[in-house]
Each structure stands twice: as structure tokens, then as C-alpha cells.
Amino acid sequence: MEANLPFDSGRLLEKYHPDFAFAYGSGVFLEQAPKGSTQMDFVFGVQNPVEWHKKNLSQNRKDYSLVARTLGPATVASVQRTGAGIYYHSFVPFQDKEIKYGVISIDAIIDDLLNWTHLYVAGRLQKPVHILKHHPAIEEAMKKNLEKAMLVSLVLLPEEFTERQLFQTIISLSYLGDSRMQFGVDPGKVDRIVECQFARLQGMYHPLLDSRELLHVLLKKGEKYQKNNLGTQEYVYNFFPRELSSRVEKCNISSKDFGVHVKQALVEIVKSSSTAQTLKGLFSTGISRSIRYVQEKLERARIKD
């Protein structure tokens, strides 16, 4: 995947030494780079958050808010574990650009990918990203995350649907209940991602659509797919991630309303993690940077409208 990185990613890895890293968001790919975008977004997976923050506080102290610098690495790592388990630094100067990077443990990434505990990093990785540093265990979990995203989406889709509708449903999973979307930040984001990333989404999900496992629950009819309603929901439920499964286990899987319950469960998962992450930003990035972040999001949404 061609990425719009305005600097040598190797130097970024040398500076921060993550065990896994990827770039994501609207500034990553050339055809999706928006007006008003001022920073690149990254996620760094690390094996030992306390030791990593200790080293990073020593080498890149200005990345942290005053409160975080005062309280130290153990407290920062403790705060990181709250919410969706990721700790963000915003508007960090790098070369002649600005970046935003989130730090999360390797174990937390794998847990979210497999179980959708927060559907936060898992949601990011259901969309096209640019991997900067690979990690075998994470990449295996990433494949299972894509499978779960597609299978869960089948419950939310009508009996017949197009490939575009499928991708729109997949992309929307991690935005359901997102507190930022409720404030009108880029309401057309889902459609924009699908439009700009359609070919990449095909590359990610076509192998799953063509898999033998789906042949008895999903049929291809010209330009549309058709669900076998006799068995789709029962089959798909067996592959639900743990967090979602636990929230709908008392619902009637064969009911026509099952998709409604699944959507509500997704809203609850995303709302909890996104709200916690928003509040955590006051500690991790400071009040002034948090205000600037929201202002830029709103301005970009206004430009796109």
C-alpha cells in the first residue's frame, strides 16, 4: 500500500524503538490526504510499557504533558491501561512535521484484535493501514480480526447487499457509539474511507469472501451477495469476539431482531472506550493540546462539508 509519509519512517522507529508500529488515518494514503491535516497518526506496540515510558521520558521528555512528566513512567503506564489501553501524544514535532502517536502493550493489541474488548485498535486495523514494523503474533491476530469484522457485519446487513455496502458496514463497526462522532466530527467519514480505499479494502477482504467457510452462508449473485438466512446468524455467532458474544448471549440468535441487539452491543463497547480515551487525553496531552486537537477535527470536518 502506497503511503503518504513525508519523512523516513526508519528514523521514526530509531527514535521510539517500538516492537510493532503502524501509520493510520486520513493522512497516510496519498488520495485520502485532506486539507487542514497537520499531523500524521501512528500506533506503537511495546512489550513493557513501564520500561518503554521510562526510556522515552528520558529521551523524548517534551512529548509528555507536564503532569505526566511529574508523575513518572509507572503512573503513565497505569493511565495507559485505562480506557482502551492506549496512551496518546499529540502534536509532537518530528523533523519538520508533527505527529500523533499512541502507545499500547503488545498483549493489549492482541486481546483487542481477538476479543474486541474495546474495539479501538481492532477497529483501526479493520481499515487499511501502513505497517512500519511487523510482529508475527499481532499479524496472525489481525487476520482473525478481519474475519470477525466481516462475519459480524453479515448480521447487520440486509438479505441482499453489494460489496460497497459490506465495506461501509465493516468500517462503521468501530464508529458506532464513538463519542467524537456524536459531536459532528466528520460525519461522512465512513463513506469517505470506503470511497478512497475501495481497492485496498478489496485486497483485505476478498480472500475471506472467497473462503470455503462462507460458501454455505453467503452466495454471490451478479453484483450482489445474498445471505442464506436459514443458517447465517447461527453460523456467524460461533465466530463472534468474546466481548460482543458475552453482551448478546441471552438474545435469540434466530430472531429477526438479533442484528439490532448486536448493533446496540457494539455501540456500548465503542462508547465506553472512546469516552474514556477522550477524557484520558487531558492527562496524556494536556488541556491546550487537547483543545487544539478538537478544534482541528472540527475544522477539517467543516472543510469537507
N, C-alpha and C positions, 0 to 999 in steps of 0.2 A: 504494500500500500504506500503510495507516494505521500510523504508528509511535508508539511509546511513549517519546518523547523529552521528558524533564522540564525542558527548557530550550530556549532559542532556538538552533537549530543554526547560524544565521548568525553568532552571536557566537563559536561554536567555530571556524568557518572563519576568522574575522577574527583569532583568537588564533594559529592554527597555519599558516595560509596553504598548505594542500595543493593540489596540482594535480588531485587526484582523491580522493574520500573516500566511504566508506560506513559505515553502522552495521549491526551484525550480532549474532546470538546471541539467547538466550532473553529478554533484557530489552528487545528492540527493539519487539516487537509486543504489543499490549495483552493478547490472550488467552493469550499464552505466558509472560508475566512471572511468574517463580517466586518463592516465598517464599525469603528468605535471599539474594536478589540484591542486591549493594551497589554494583555499578559497571556502567556502560554500555561496550560494546565498539565500537571504531572501527578502521578501517584508513585510513591516509593514503598516497596515492601521490605521490611527489615526483620532479621531473626530475633534480635534482642533490643527492644525499644529503649530500655533504660540506658544500656551501654551506647546505643546509637545516639540518643539525645545528649548524653554526656559528652561524647566526642563532637557532636555538631554544635553544642553550646560553646565549646572551646574554640572551634574553628570558624563558625558562622554565627556568632553571638547576635549580631544585628538582625538576623532573620526572626528572632523571637520578640514577643512583646515584653515590656518592662516587667510586668507581673511574672511572666514565665521565667525570665532571666533571674529574678529574685528568688523564686521558689525552687528552681533547680530541676535536674533531669528526672528524678524519681517522681516528683509531683506532675511534671509534664507527661510522663509515661502513664501515670494514673489517670490524668484527664483524658489522654488519648483513648484509653479503654472504654470511656463512657460513650453514649450515643452509638454511632455506627463504627466505633473503634478506630477512627482516623483523625489525625491532628493536622490541620492545615496552616500553612504560612502563605500569606498573600502579599502581592506587590513587592516581591523580593528582587532586587537588581541582579541581573546576570548578564555580563558583558554589557552590551548597550540596549538590552531589553529588560522586561520584567516578567517574572514567572510566579505561578502559584503552585505549591507542591504539598501534597498530603502524605503523611507518614502513617503506616499501618503495619501491624505484625503479619508475618507470613501465615501464621496459624489463623488469624482473623480473616485474611483474604480467602483462604481455602474453606473455612467454615461458612462464610457468606456465599461463596460460589455454590457449595453443595447444599446448604440448608436454607438459604435466603433469610438468615437470622435478621438482617437489616435491609436486604435488597438495595445496598448502597454501592459498594464496589462491584457486586454482582451485576447491578443494573448498568454501571459504566461499561462492563465487559460484555454486555449483550449487544453493544453497539460497536461499530468499527473504532479501533484504537491503533496506536503505533507502539509496538513493543520495543523498548530500548534495551532491556536486559531480561533474558529468559530465565525461567525457573521451572524445571520439569514437573514438579508436583502441582504447581499452580496451573500449568498449561493443560494437564490432564483434567483438573477440576474445571477449567474454562470450557472444555468440550462438553462436560456434563451440564454445565450451566446453560449453554446454548440449547441443549436438548430439552431441558426443563422449561426454558423460556418459550420454546416453540410448542411444546405439549400443553403447557398451561394456557397459552393463547388460544388453542383449539376450543377450550371450554368457553371462552369469551366471544368467539366468532359465530356468525350465523351458519346455517346449514351449508350454504354455498358462499364462497368468498374468493377474492382474487389474491394474487401474490402480494400486491401492494397493500391490501387490507391486512394480510398476515403480518407484514413488516410493521405497519402502523400500530398494530396491537402489541407486537413484541416490544417496540420502542416505548410504548406508553406504559408498560408494566411498572417501571421504576419511577414514573412521574405521578402515578395515582396517589393522591394524598400528600404530594410534595408541598410543603408549606410555602415555598418560593413561588410555585405556580399559582397559588391562590391569591397572590398579591399582583398578579398580572404580568409577571416577568416572562416575556417571550411566550405568549400563549400559543403561537404557531410552531413551537419548537419541534414537536413530533413530526409534523408534515414536512418541515424543512429538512430534518435529518434524513427521512426516507427519500425525499426528492434528490438530495445531494449525494447520498450514499447508497443509492439503489443497487448499483453493480457490486459494491463491496458486501452489502447485505446478502445478495445472491450467492456470493462466494462463501460466506459464512454459513448460510442455512440450506443451500441446495443439497449438499451431501446428506443432510438429515431428512429432507423431504423425500429423497430417493432411497432412503434406507428400507430394508425389509421389514423392520419393526412397525412401520407406519402403513404398510400395504393393506392391512385388513381394517384400518380405521379411517383411511384417507384415500380418496380416489381423485385422479386428475381427469377433468372433463374439459378439453379445449383450453381456454384461458382461465378456467376456474378450477378450484378444488371443491370436493364435496365430502362432507363427513358421513361416516356410517353411524348414524345416531343410535343404533342398537347397541353399539359397544364402545363408542369413543370416550365418553365420560368415565366409564368404569375402568377402561384400559389406562387412560391418562392419569387418573387418580393414583395409580400404583407408582407413578414416577414423580409425584409432587414432592418438592423440597420439604424438609421436616417442619419448618416453621409454618408454612402455608397449610400443610396437611393437618397439623395439630389444631389449627383455627377453624377448619371446616369438617373435622372428623365426625361431628354429630349431625351433619346435614345429610339429606337424602341425595346420594350420588346420582341416582337415576332421575331426579326431579328436573323439570324444565327450568326451575329457579336456581339450580346449582351454580350456574355462572354468576348470578347476582351475589350469592354468598362468597364465591371466590373473589370477585372484584372488591367486595367490602373488606375481606381479609387482607387483600393487597393494599388497600387504602390505609388500613390500620398499621400495617408493618412499615410502610413508607412514611406515613405521617409521624410516627414515633421517632424514627431515626433522623428524618430531615429536620424536625423541630429541634431535637437535641443537638444536632450539628450546627444549626443556626445560632443557638444560644452559646454553644461552646466557642464559636468564633470570636465572641467578645473577650475571651481569655486568650485564645491562641494567637489572634492577630491584633488585638487591641481595638478600642472603640473607634478611633479615627479611620483605621484601615477597613473595619467592618462597614462603616458608613460609606466610605468610598466605593467599596465592593458593590453594595446595594445600588448606589447611585449609577454606577456604570452599567449594571444589569438593566436597570430601568431605562437608561439612555439608549442602550443597544436595542431593547425591545421597541422603543419609540421610533428609532431609525428604520427598523424592519417593517413596522406597520405603515 
